[in-house]
Structure formats: C-alpha cells, structure tokens
Amino acid sequence: MKIISWNVRGLGNTQTFLALRDILQEHRPQILFVCETRMKPGQMTDKSKVLGFDNCFNVSKNGMGGGLAMLWSSDVNVAIASYSNHHIDAIVQGTEGMKWRYTEVYGHPENSQKRHTWTLLRRLAGLFTLPWLCFGDFNEILDLKEKLEG
C-alpha cells in the first residue's frame, strides 16, 4: 500500500495543488494525508474528487490556518476512530485483508503546547492492539538546520 503525507501549507495555492496532483499521478497512493490545508470541509471534498480520490475525511481549518484531510481510494476500507485539530486516527483494511491502525498527526506548532501532542499520542497508544503506523508533521525540530531551511 502506498501512502503520502504532506504539510501543504495551503491547498488553495494553485502551485501547491498542481505539485500535489503531479506527485499523485507519479506515485498513485491509496491514502493521502495533508495538513495545513487551510480549507473548509466542502472545499476539501471538492479538491479530493479532482485529485482522484473516492473518499475524504477532513477537519476544518481553524481561523486562517490548520485543516487536516485524509483521502483514500475505493479499494481501501477506512473507519475513523477519532480526530481533532491535531490528528486523525483510523482503522484501515487494504486489499490484502489485514487491519491496522493509522494515525496522522499535526503537532502543535507553539512551543508551550507541544506537550499536548505527546500526551495525545500516549493516550491513543493504549486504545488498540493492532499494528500501528503513526506519522505526519510533529512540528518538532531535531536540528537547528531544519528551522533555517523552512
């Protein structure tokens, strides 16, 4: 199964949308996670159809920023378990029949709030015993070069 995760920093930007469309055409993932969509639910649903996905679950933007979306193809079964402005947690079953856990994270960008991201993950960790894939933009910096490069 192919999965792509990207902090798009605004999917309404034409260049970003076209770049994403090109990446999707080249790699053809079954699941796409985008964060910082900066879109309302109806807008994201429309974009998902244009991008070729049959299904879309999204968390609306908060003010001028934020917004999460999980898009998936019809050959994947997804059941959303929980969500917030900072995560989408789901149970996924692909064509091979195996069920597994899928958690997309958009970590708090404010230093004073970062502990909430890790508290959320600790809480989610105890909910299921399925194999677990946890990924996204944790908004954590391991090396100062990361901050300098954007």
Buried (B, 14 or more C-beta within 10 A) or exposed (E): BEBBBBBBBBBEEEEBBEEBBEBBEEEEBBBBBBBBBBBEBEBBBEBBEEBEBEBBBBBBBEEEEBBBBBBBBEEBBBEEBEBEBBBBBBBBEBEEEEEBBBBBBBBBBEEEEBEBBEEBBEEBEEEBEEEBBBEBBBBEEEEEEEEEEE
